[in-house]
Amino acid sequence: MLKQLFNTRGICLLLMSTLSLLAVTAAANDALGLPAGVINGDCELQGKRAPIVLIHGTFATTQRAYSRLAPALKEAGHCLFALNYGRQNAFNFYGTMDINQSAQQISEFVQSVLARTGAEKVTLIGHSQGGLLAFKIARRPELLRRIDRLVALAPSLHGTTRVPAAMSSRHCPACAQQSDQSEFMQGFHKDRVNPFGVRSLIVATRQDVVVTPASRQFLDEPGVTNILLQDLHPKVVATHSGMLHKPETIELVSEFLSQP
């Protein structure tokens, strides 16, 4: 029994140490700013290209989510902007705040990008909750007709069956809101999701076990192109987060952005 007690205590200490390390790392990332080589907000817009705002998902950061996609877009000449959003305090993970509050935070950031660049519109790229947020802020009055294109990668547009409907929202309000049975999800779909005039691309992967079922990541609305990655590349195995780093995903996004 003592052995079991010590084992349990050891696991708890290890978990607490891991969480503390993650919190310290997150704080360090805040102090250092966004990672060099991923964001190039000081670049000059080329032609009619809209600046791109990258939106990460729950428990993620810009660096973790877009370490492969962002450099590829930067090399192609796109101007990239991003922020790590949705953190309730210094000891919380990003992307855990109430989704409505995160939407306000990101909307304000997008407006600052428009003001800073002088661009008429921006392009939004979001992963998981970030894809949900991209559609949510695109419908906000202050951003109507200010969104050029929208890319949602494995978005939680209809929530997920992986989150219990009765999950507590104390530590992660956004998690509870992303249950497919949540009041937030019911309200989100009361109106059209894809705004008029916005061209949107949704990419899902068959091996997604986070936002489930993967087929419910799609939208059957005008202006939306839905692609299951394995329909085009049957041999590709890509997880919910792993799809962000696949060359096939990067190619799909790049082709969509290059369309006139």
C-alpha positions, 0 to 999 in steps of 0.5 A, a space after each residue: 500500500 505504501 508503494 502504491 501511495 509513493 507511486 501515486 505521489 510521484 505521478 502527481 509531482 511529475 504532473 505538477 512539474 510538467 505543468 509548471 514547466 509548460 507555464 514557464 515556457 509559455 511566459 517565456 514565449 510571451 516575453 520573447 514575442 512571436 518566433 522569428 522566421 514564422 511571422 514577417 509582419 514588417 514585409 511589404 504587401 505584393 500587388 493585391 495580396 491580402 495580409 494573412 492572420 494565423 490563428 492557432 487552436 486550443 492548448 496551442 501556440 502560433 509556433 507549434 501550429 504553424 512551424 512548417 506552414 508559415 515559413 512556406 507562405 513567407 517564402 511565397 511572398 505572403 505577409 503573415 501576422 499572428 498572436 497567441 490568444 485566449 489565455 486567462 492568466 499566466 498559468 493557463 494555456 493559450 486557446 482556453 478562454 471563453 471563445 467569445 472573449 477570444 473572438 473579441 481579442 482576435 478581431 481587435 488584432 485583425 483590425 490592427 493589421 488592417 490599419 497597420 498595412 493599409 490593406 482593404 482585406 485580410 485572409 484568415 487561416 485557422 486550425 481546430 478552434 482557430 478555424 472556428 474562430 476564423 468563421 466567427 470573427 468573419 461574421 462580426 460587423 466590424 469585419 464584414 467585407 474585410 475578409 478576402 479568403 478563409 482557410 480552416 484546417 480540421 476546424 471544430 465547426 460543429 464541435 466534437 463528440 470527444 468533449 462531454 456535454 456536461 464538462 466543467 468550463 472552469 479551467 477551459 471554457 473553450 473546451 466545454 464550448 466545443 462539445 457538439 452538444 454545447 449551447 455555444 454550438 447551437 447558437 453558432 449555427 443559428 445563422 449562415 456560417 460562411 459570410 457572403 463574398 468570402 471564399 473558404 477552404 476547409 481541409 480535414 483528415 480521416 485520422 482526426 480523433 480530436 474533432 470527431 467525426 471528421 466529416 462534421 468539420 465541413 460546411 455545406 454553404 456557398 463559397 466553401 470548398 471542402 476537402 478530405 485530405 485522403 480523397 486526394 492523397 489516399 496514402 497520407 496518414 495525418 493526425 489532427 495536429 500532424 496535418 499542419 506539417 504535411 506537404 500535401 496540406 501546405 500545397 493545398 493551402 498554397 494553391 488556394 491562396 494563389 487563385 485569382 
